[in-house]
Amino acid sequence: MKLQAILDGIERAGNKLPNPTILFIVLCIAILALSGISAAFSLQAVHPNNGNIIEAINLISVEGLHRILAESVKNFTSFAPVGTVLVAIMGIGVAEHSGLLGTLLRATVLKTPKQLLSFTVVLAGVLSSLAADTGYVVMIPLAGLVFASVGRNPLAGIAAAFAGVSGGYSANLLIGPVDAILAGISTEAVTLVQNDYVVSAAGNYYFMVVSTIVVALVGTWVTEKIICVRLPDGDVSKSKLEPISQTDRNGLKAVAFFSFLFACLLLVGLVPESGILRDQETHSILRSPFISGIVTIIAFYAAIAGIIFGRVSGRYKRSSEFVEGMEQHMATMAGYLVLMFFAAQFVSYFSWSNLGSIIAINGAAMLQTMQLNSSILLVVFIIMAAFINLFIGSASAKWALIAPVFVPMFLLSGITPEATQIAYRIGDSSTNIITPLMPYFGVVVAFAQKYDKNIGIGTIIAMMLPFSIAFLFSWSILLIIWIFLGWPLGPGAGVLI
């Protein structure tokens, strides 16, 4: 099959790249050299918001060397994927070590038709964005375990979950933190030409709800028709699930009771306007200790649930056994920590050099010179956002840079800020899963290597490229249809003025 041959070629080429850690070491050296060259040629851009000139910074200067030496440790310890993953792993480690996760997966799989497994995994991945980056460290490894438990290739499960968590990051059935953050940036950008225009956090809601279903269906199709062809299932007979014992059932019942109490406590802290889990000044939930600490909450819940299950089911005889679960799972993260150290340095060097900002701003300026109708203009903008996303991982950082250019420009062309924002979100999400510069890409590689230590960056890119192309195409078509039908993107938010 021609497509499979192309993906095989991409995988071979990608896997010829060095070990991911070595690759990031090389990239660090390359960005240092590039910063010096760019500074020598006075590469620069004008910030669209305040008019300041952003110049390339030479990191191989004395000042650059001092900064590298002074901030290397801070770069690593403050790198978001490091703390997030390690905290989550400690809690999830107890849940897995005690047998809770395995038992839950068996109970779920025994009741879930095999043909719905991919859809369920992709959809759950999409919905996980409500819990910020938790999906990367919870959903993706669990999906591998779920697929393996029914004799399917665990890498296909990892790919399906990664597609939902990262490729479908902008879609959801509920309004989440990303909606509020992007809407705030859009509102600031539109005030450059219209002071009284406010972009609501719900401005893309209708489109996002439909997008959730579209992404889940497209992701399921790609998983079944393309990925599973490349990654054939294992021997189902060797993975046959055993029925759940009575002691394990008792453990699940105890965990269910604890889960109910835990949920009640969360509601007590969230439902009242003055709840302790809300922001104490604004009483907001979207920007609250609950949202910012969701990973800690999940880790704490998983650890306590694992301990309860272990004790009630009889699997834990000693009080210290849950600590062993934490230690065992932390030990498996040694390679990941080494990788993240150099990944953190690269991301910092790229930021310090200003090269990412210059690429984003100059790319936006090029698009300004084109004179296109609304649909084509938004599609071109989607492609541009998708390309820029290969170099800058943060959705909010990119939007803060280019929104002041495109939101006013498109508004003057008759396109609402909500439509510009949705086009950006489509492009930004679709290529998350194929860029090694995305902070959590290394996390996915590490999870995949638990099943095959020879997996490299090329394998992951080859697995995820069909998802990326399918999402970019189907999502763009959905937006064009939406424009043609004249449907609102959200409450009071149309596509055209």
Order of alpha helices (4+ residues) and beta strands (2+ residues): alpha-alpha-beta-beta-alpha-alpha-alpha-alpha-alpha-alpha-alpha-alpha-alpha-alpha-alpha-alpha-alpha-alpha-alpha-alpha-alpha-alpha-alpha
